[in-house]
Amino acid sequence: MSFVPPRIAPPAKPLNRFAFIAAFVRNPLSVVPQAAYDGDLVAVMRGRTPIVWITAPAMIKTVLLDEREKFLKLAQIRLLGPLLGKGILTSEGAHWKWQRQASAPMFRPQELAGFVPTFVRAAERVIAGWRAQSGAVQPVDRCMTEATFEVISATLLPSADERMPQAVERSTGLFQRSGAWGQLYAVANLPQWLPQPGRRSMARAIGALRSAVTALIAERRAHPEAKDDLLHRLMHARDPESGQSMNDEQLVDNLLTFYLAGHETTAKALTWTLYLLARSPEWTRALEEEIARVTGGAEIAAGHIEQLVLTQQVLKESMRLYPPVPLMTRQAVADTRLGEHAVRAGASVVMPIYAIHRHAKRWADADAFDPARFAPEKEAAIPRYQYMPFGAGPRICIGMGFAMMEATAMLATLLRHARFAPVAGREPAPVARVTLIPGGGMPLRVSVRP
């Protein structure tokens, strides 16, 4: 029988205003009603703002592709704008387009292959730290965050500034703790002047982080002979229409986007995957056998990635059940329609990726962990807008290939050396912040082979 991991228990019907606020602050996923898991669209009024949850692939395609000019990222810009400014994640139109074009060459497959040794070294350093305490319980979520931050620092954005890891950890922690309030204010389109819990401490953390990245840019300008990495390319990129390069503020915006989006999402994907494997010994054995067969006992190399088919199936199924970014939001800026439903300008259109990935009518045994559903012949039949761990449409995550290669190499390396077991009484609850975190952390018992 398939393993059914912890899941959100959705409310039977939309919550009233006060229950909605209380539940949203605890966990934004807990306000998504049951109808979103077995229907196409649910609409409610929250103050003056209609909130529309959509899960039908055709409607999602309308929002993200066909009529995308009518649905803008205003809530996300409001939430993340103070930190990420007008970078690639938080800008629209021509300004977004040229920033994406400037960044895209770093993410070509031939560029990514050269990063695999770095992915492997980061995972092996985690193993080395665990080896001295083999059999002990480890905070796997924190370990994965540290490892993926090491990767992003060593590959795309090298820096000798020792303040950077601490500044990133501090600001990320604040976003995770108080981010639900920011999400609530943004989704409900509450006035900017309204007092918000945690806003002052968040502003201080953001200031410190942006100062650290500004120092990184100054360091690179002082030593322009540094290697060809993302920072180098962004500094030399030109807008094809105006010929303008990015000023320091724009560079900070984009570097922070890649720092945070480039490691936090992969860390969460690995964290949830290791938990699922800890509860699924048969899939652990299957992956160990695949890794041994593909590598012959050697270190993971770039040529192995495409051959690790089962390993990637497990990662994809993990991101179905626990998508690293569990909610996507757009705001309608014109009156329009989604299917048979009228949507008026100003409505918040929420695509609950978590619910879309567990929709009862679109996934067989939707809450069960079953990586076989991503076998190549089955995966090909999944509609494009039914499975979106990296988003979809023109705004699909630019780092998707990087993240999949990184997660595959790191997961395979970890499984070559270690076994994972759950801790009794510590079942992690999925909690939506900016990313999908395990409530209470992810303690797992880790046994490292000699």
C-alpha positions as CSV (number, residue, x, y, z in Angstrom):
1,M,0.0,0.0,0.0
2,S,1.3,3.5,-0.9
3,F,2.6,5.7,1.9
4,V,0.4,8.8,2.6
5,P,2.6,11.5,4.2
6,P,1.3,14.4,6.3
7,R,-1.0,16.7,4.5
8,I,-3.1,19.8,5.0
9,A,-6.7,19.2,6.2
10,P,-8.7,21.8,4.1
11,P,-11.8,23.5,5.5
12,A,-15.0,22.1,4.1
13,K,-16.1,25.6,2.9
14,P,-14.5,29.1,2.7
15,L,-13.8,30.5,6.2
16,N,-15.4,33.7,7.5
17,R,-13.2,36.9,7.7
18,F,-11.8,36.5,11.2
19,A,-11.3,32.7,10.9
20,F,-9.6,33.3,7.5
21,I,-7.1,35.9,9.0
22,A,-6.3,33.6,12.0
23,A,-5.8,30.5,9.9
24,F,-3.8,32.4,7.2
25,V,-1.3,33.8,9.6
26,R,-0.7,30.3,11.0
27,N,-0.5,28.7,7.6
28,P,-1.7,30.3,4.4
29,L,-2.4,26.8,2.9
30,S,-5.0,26.1,5.6
31,V,-7.5,28.6,4.2
32,V,-7.6,26.9,0.8
33,P,-11.1,25.3,0.8
34,Q,-11.8,21.7,0.0
35,A,-13.5,22.8,-3.3
36,A,-10.1,23.8,-4.6
37,Y,-9.0,20.1,-4.3
38,D,-11.8,18.7,-6.4
39,G,-13.2,21.7,-8.4
40,D,-11.9,24.3,-10.8
41,L,-12.6,27.7,-9.2
42,V,-13.6,29.1,-5.8
43,A,-14.3,32.8,-5.2
44,V,-14.8,34.6,-1.9
45,M,-14.8,38.3,-0.9
46,R,-12.3,39.4,1.7
47,G,-13.0,43.1,2.5
48,R,-13.1,44.9,-0.9
49,T,-10.9,42.3,-2.6
50,P,-12.3,39.2,-4.3
51,I,-10.0,36.2,-3.8
52,V,-10.3,33.6,-6.6
53,W,-8.6,30.2,-6.2
54,I,-8.1,28.4,-9.5
55,T,-6.9,24.9,-10.1
56,A,-8.1,24.0,-13.6
57,P,-5.1,23.7,-16.1
58,A,-7.0,25.6,-18.8
59,M,-7.6,28.6,-16.4
60,I,-4.0,28.6,-15.2
61,K,-2.9,28.6,-18.8
62,T,-5.1,31.7,-19.4
63,V,-3.5,33.5,-16.4
64,L,0.1,32.6,-17.0
65,L,0.2,32.5,-20.8
66,D,-2.8,33.4,-23.0
67,E,-3.9,36.5,-21.2
68,R,-0.9,37.2,-19.0
69,E,-1.0,40.9,-19.7
70,K,-4.3,41.0,-17.7
71,F,-2.8,39.2,-14.6
72,L,0.2,40.9,-13.0
73,K,2.5,39.9,-10.1
74,L,1.4,42.8,-8.0
75,A,1.0,40.9,-4.7
76,Q,4.4,39.2,-5.1
77,I,6.0,42.5,-5.9
78,R,4.5,44.0,-2.8
79,L,5.6,41.2,-0.6
80,L,9.1,40.7,-2.0
81,G,9.8,44.2,-3.5
82,P,11.4,45.7,-0.3
83,L,14.0,42.9,-0.4
84,L,14.3,42.1,-4.1
85,G,13.6,45.6,-5.6
86,K,12.9,45.4,-9.3
87,G,14.9,42.3,-10.1
88,I,14.0,39.5,-12.5
89,L,11.4,38.0,-10.0
90,T,9.7,41.3,-9.1
91,S,9.5,43.2,-12.4
92,E,7.2,43.2,-15.3
93,G,7.2,43.9,-19.1
94,A,10.3,45.0,-20.9
95,H,12.3,45.6,-17.7
96,W,11.8,41.9,-16.8
97,K,12.5,40.7,-20.3
98,W,16.0,42.2,-20.7
99,Q,17.0,41.1,-17.2
100,R,16.0,37.5,-18.1
101,Q,17.9,37.7,-21.4
102,A,21.0,38.9,-19.5
103,S,20.9,36.0,-17.0
104,A,19.8,33.2,-19.4
105,P,23.3,32.3,-20.7
106,M,24.4,31.2,-17.3
107,F,21.7,28.5,-17.3
108,R,22.4,26.8,-20.6
109,P,22.9,23.0,-20.2
110,Q,26.6,23.1,-21.2
111,E,27.2,25.7,-18.5
112,L,25.4,23.7,-15.9
113,A,27.4,20.5,-16.4
114,G,30.5,22.2,-15.1
115,F,28.8,22.8,-11.8
116,V,28.2,19.1,-10.9
117,P,31.5,18.7,-9.0
118,T,30.5,21.6,-6.8
119,F,27.1,20.1,-6.1
120,V,28.9,16.8,-5.1
121,R,31.4,18.5,-2.8
122,A,28.7,20.4,-1.0
123,A,26.8,17.1,-0.3
124,E,30.0,15.4,0.7
125,R,30.8,18.1,3.3
126,V,27.4,17.5,4.8
127,I,28.2,13.8,5.0
128,A,31.5,14.5,6.6
129,G,29.8,16.5,9.3
130,W,27.3,13.7,10.0
131,R,29.9,10.9,9.9
132,A,31.3,11.8,13.4
133,Q,27.8,11.4,14.8
134,S,26.5,8.5,12.7
135,G,23.2,7.3,14.0
136,A,22.3,10.6,15.6
137,V,19.3,12.8,14.9
138,Q,20.2,15.7,12.5
139,P,18.4,18.9,11.6
140,V,18.2,17.9,7.9
141,D,16.3,21.1,6.9
142,R,19.1,23.3,8.2
143,C,21.8,21.1,6.7
144,M,20.2,21.3,3.3
145,T,19.9,25.0,3.5
146,E,23.6,25.4,4.4
147,A,24.6,23.0,1.6
148,T,22.6,24.7,-1.1
149,F,23.8,28.1,0.0
150,E,27.4,26.9,-0.3
151,V,26.5,25.8,-3.9
152,I,25.0,29.1,-4.9
153,S,28.0,31.0,-3.4
154,A,30.5,28.7,-5.1
155,T,29.0,28.6,-8.6
156,L,26.9,31.6,-9.6
157,L,27.9,34.2,-7.1
158,P,31.3,33.7,-5.5
159,S,32.2,36.1,-2.7
160,A,34.8,36.2,0.1
161,D,32.5,38.3,2.3
162,E,32.0,36.3,5.5
163,R,29.0,38.4,6.4
164,M,26.9,37.1,3.5
165,P,25.8,33.7,5.0
166,Q,24.8,35.3,8.3
167,A,22.9,38.1,6.6
168,V,21.1,35.7,4.3
169,E,20.2,33.3,7.2
170,R,18.9,36.2,9.4
171,S,16.7,37.8,6.7
172,T,15.4,34.4,5.4
173,G,14.5,33.4,8.9
174,L,12.6,36.7,9.4
175,F,10.7,36.2,6.2
176,Q,9.8,32.6,7.2
177,R,8.6,33.8,10.7
178,S,6.6,36.9,9.7
179,G,6.1,36.3,6.0
180,A,2.5,35.1,6.4
181,W,1.5,38.6,7.5
182,G,3.1,40.1,4.5
183,Q,1.3,37.5,2.3
184,L,-2.0,38.2,3.9
185,Y,-1.7,42.0,3.4
186,A,-0.6,41.5,-0.2
187,V,-3.2,38.9,-1.2
188,A,-6.0,40.9,0.5
189,N,-4.7,44.1,-0.9
190,L,-4.7,45.9,2.5
191,P,-3.6,49.5,2.7
192,Q,0.2,49.9,2.8
193,W,-0.1,52.2,5.8
194,L,-1.8,49.6,7.9
195,P,0.5,48.4,10.8
196,Q,2.1,45.0,10.1
197,P,3.7,42.7,12.7
198,G,7.4,42.3,12.2
199,R,7.7,45.0,9.6
200,R,10.4,47.0,11.5
201,S,12.7,44.1,12.2
202,M,12.2,42.9,8.6
203,A,13.3,46.3,7.4
204,R,16.5,46.2,9.5
205,A,17.3,42.7,8.2
206,I,16.7,43.7,4.6
207,G,18.9,46.8,5.0
208,A,21.8,44.6,6.4
209,L,21.4,42.1,3.6
210,R,21.3,44.7,0.8
211,S,24.4,46.3,2.4
212,A,26.3,43.0,2.3
213,V,25.4,42.5,-1.4
214,T,26.5,46.1,-2.2
215,A,29.8,45.3,-0.6
216,L,30.1,42.2,-2.8
217,I,29.6,44.4,-5.9
218,A,32.2,46.9,-4.6
219,E,34.6,44.0,-4.0
220,R,34.2,42.8,-7.6
221,R,34.6,46.2,-9.1
222,A,37.9,46.5,-7.1
223,H,39.0,43.1,-8.5
224,P,37.6,43.0,-12.1
225,E,39.8,40.1,-13.0
226,A,37.5,37.6,-11.2
227,K,36.1,34.6,-13.1
228,D,33.2,34.7,-15.5
229,D,30.2,34.1,-13.2
230,L,26.7,35.5,-13.0
231,L,27.8,38.7,-11.3
232,H,30.4,39.3,-14.0
233,R,27.7,38.8,-16.7
234,L,25.1,41.0,-15.0
235,M,27.6,43.8,-14.6
236,H,28.4,43.7,-18.3
237,A,24.9,43.1,-19.6
238,R,23.3,45.8,-21.7
239,D,19.6,46.5,-22.4
240,P,19.3,45.7,-26.1
241,E,17.0,48.7,-26.7
242,S,18.5,51.5,-24.5
243,G,22.1,50.2,-24.3
244,Q,22.0,50.8,-20.6
245,S,23.8,48.6,-18.1
246,M,22.5,47.7,-14.6
247,N,23.3,50.2,-11.9
248,D,24.3,49.0,-8.5
249,E,20.8,49.0,-7.2
250,Q,19.6,46.8,-10.0
251,L,22.6,44.5,-9.5
252,V,21.7,44.2,-5.8
253,D,18.1,43.4,-6.8
254,N,19.1,40.5,-9.1
255,L,21.9,39.1,-7.0
256,L,19.6,38.8,-4.0
257,T,17.0,37.2,-6.2
258,F,19.4,34.5,-7.2
259,Y,20.9,34.1,-3.7
260,L,17.5,33.5,-2.1
261,A,15.5,31.8,-4.9
262,G,18.6,29.9,-6.0
263,H,19.2,28.0,-2.8
264,E,16.1,28.1,-0.6
265,T,13.8,26.3,-2.9
266,T,16.3,23.5,-3.7
267,A,17.0,23.1,0.0
268,K,13.3,22.6,0.7
269,A,13.0,20.1,-2.2
270,L,15.8,18.0,-0.8
271,T,14.5,18.2,2.8
272,W,11.1,16.9,1.9
273,T,12.6,14.2,-0.4
274,L,14.8,12.9,2.3
275,Y,11.8,12.7,4.7
276,L,9.8,10.8,2.1
277,L,12.7,8.3,1.5
278,A,13.1,7.9,5.3
279,R,9.5,6.7,5.3
280,S,9.8,4.6,2.1
281,P,12.6,2.0,2.4
282,E,11.6,0.3,-0.8
283,W,12.2,3.4,-2.8
284,T,15.4,4.1,-0.9
285,R,16.7,0.6,-2.0
286,A,15.6,1.2,-5.6
287,L,17.5,4.5,-5.7
288,E,20.6,3.0,-4.1
289,E,20.6,0.2,-6.7
290,E,20.2,2.7,-9.5
291,I,23.0,4.9,-8.2
292,A,25.4,2.0,-7.9
293,R,24.5,0.7,-11.3
294,V,24.9,4.1,-13.1
295,T,28.1,5.2,-11.3
296,G,29.8,1.8,-10.7
297,G,30.6,3.1,-7.2
298,A,32.3,6.3,-8.5
299,E,31.5,9.9,-7.5
300,I,28.5,11.4,-9.2
301,A,29.5,13.1,-12.5
302,A,27.7,15.2,-15.1
303,G,27.3,12.2,-17.4
304,H,25.4,10.4,-14.7
305,I,22.6,12.9,-14.2
306,E,20.4,11.9,-17.2
307,Q,20.8,8.2,-16.3
308,L,19.5,8.7,-12.8
309,V,15.9,8.3,-13.9
310,L,14.4,6.9,-10.7
311,T,16.2,9.5,-8.6
312,Q,14.6,12.2,-10.7
313,Q,11.2,10.5,-10.5
314,V,11.5,10.6,-6.7
315,L,12.4,14.3,-6.7
316,K,9.5,15.1,-9.0
317,E,7.0,13.3,-6.9
318,S,8.4,15.0,-3.8
319,M,7.9,18.4,-5.4
320,R,4.4,17.3,-6.4
321,L,3.4,16.5,-2.8
322,Y,5.5,19.3,-1.3
323,P,6.1,22.0,-3.9
324,P,8.9,24.3,-2.8
325,V,6.8,27.4,-3.7
326,P,3.3,26.3,-2.7
327,L,1.3,29.4,-3.8
328,M,1.4,31.6,-6.9
329,T,-0.6,34.9,-7.0
330,R,-1.6,37.3,-9.8
331,Q,-3.8,40.3,-9.7
332,A,-6.4,41.0,-12.4
333,V,-5.8,44.4,-13.9
334,A,-8.8,44.3,-16.3
335,D,-12.2,42.7,-16.2
336,T,-12.0,39.3,-17.9
337,R,-13.3,35.7,-17.7
338,L,-11.8,32.4,-16.6
339,G,-13.9,29.7,-18.2
340,E,-17.5,30.6,-17.4
341,H,-16.6,32.8,-14.5
342,A,-16.3,36.6,-14.6
343,V,-13.3,38.0,-12.9
344,R,-13.2,41.7,-12.2
345,A,-10.2,44.1,-12.1
346,G,-8.6,44.1,-8.7
347,A,-9.3,40.5,-7.9
348,S,-6.5,38.4,-6.4
349,V,-6.1,35.2,-8.4
350,V,-4.4,32.5,-6.4
351,M,-3.0,29.3,-7.9
352,P,-2.5,27.0,-4.9
353,I,0.2,24.8,-6.3
354,Y,-0.1,22.5,-3.3
355,A,-3.8,21.9,-4.1
356,I,-3.2,21.7,-7.8
357,H,-0.7,19.0,-7.3
358,R,-3.1,17.0,-5.0
359,H,-6.3,17.6,-7.0
360,A,-8.6,14.5,-6.5
361,K,-9.9,14.5,-10.1
362,R,-6.6,14.9,-11.8
363,W,-4.3,12.7,-9.8
364,A,-4.9,9.0,-8.9
365,D,-4.5,8.5,-5.2
366,A,-3.5,12.1,-5.0
367,D,-2.1,12.2,-1.5
368,A,0.0,9.1,-1.8
369,F,3.8,9.1,-2.4
370,D,4.1,7.3,-5.7
371,P,7.2,8.2,-7.9
372,A,6.1,5.7,-10.5
373,R,3.6,8.3,-11.7
374,F,6.6,10.2,-13.1
375,A,8.0,7.3,-15.2
376,P,8.8,8.8,-18.6
377,E,5.9,7.4,-20.4
378,K,3.4,8.5,-17.7
379,E,5.0,11.9,-17.2
380,A,4.5,12.7,-20.9
381,A,0.7,12.5,-20.4
382,I,0.5,15.0,-17.5
383,P,-0.9,18.3,-18.7
384,R,1.6,21.1,-18.6
385,Y,-0.4,23.3,-16.2
386,Q,-1.3,20.5,-13.9
387,Y,2.3,20.1,-12.5
388,M,4.2,23.3,-11.8
389,P,6.9,23.1,-9.2
390,F,8.9,25.7,-11.1
391,G,5.9,27.7,-12.4
392,A,4.9,27.8,-16.1
393,G,4.6,30.1,-19.0
394,P,7.2,32.8,-20.0
395,R,7.8,33.4,-16.3
396,I,8.8,29.8,-15.5
397,C,11.8,29.7,-13.2
398,I,15.0,30.5,-15.1
399,G,17.0,28.2,-12.7
400,M,14.8,25.1,-13.3
401,G,17.6,23.2,-15.1
402,F,20.2,24.3,-12.5
403,A,17.9,23.2,-9.6
404,M,17.1,19.8,-11.0
405,M,20.7,19.0,-11.8
406,E,21.8,20.2,-8.3
407,A,19.1,18.3,-6.5
408,T,19.8,15.1,-8.5
409,A,23.6,15.2,-7.9
410,M,23.2,16.1,-4.2
411,L,20.5,13.5,-3.5
412,A,22.5,10.8,-5.2
413,T,25.6,11.7,-3.3
414,L,23.8,11.7,0.0
415,L,22.2,8.3,-0.7
416,R,25.6,6.8,-1.7
417,H,26.9,7.4,1.9
418,A,23.9,7.6,4.3
419,R,20.6,6.1,5.3
420,F,17.7,8.2,6.7
421,A,15.1,7.2,9.3
422,P,12.2,9.1,10.8
423,V,12.1,10.2,14.4
424,A,9.2,8.8,16.4
425,G,6.5,11.4,17.1
426,R,8.0,14.0,14.8
427,E,5.8,14.0,11.7
428,P,6.5,17.3,9.8
429,A,3.5,19.5,8.9
430,P,3.7,21.4,5.6
431,V,3.6,25.2,6.4
432,A,3.5,27.8,3.6
433,R,5.8,30.8,4.1
434,V,7.6,32.1,1.1
435,T,8.6,28.5,0.6
436,L,7.0,25.3,1.9
437,I,8.7,24.6,5.2
438,P,8.3,21.6,7.6
439,G,6.7,23.0,10.8
440,G,9.0,22.2,13.7
441,G,11.9,21.5,11.4
442,M,12.9,18.2,9.8
443,P,14.8,16.0,12.3
444,L,15.9,12.7,10.8
445,R,18.1,10.0,12.1
446,V,21.1,9.7,9.8
447,S,23.4,6.7,9.7
448,V,26.6,7.1,7.6
449,R,28.3,4.1,6.1
450,P,32.0,3.7,7.1
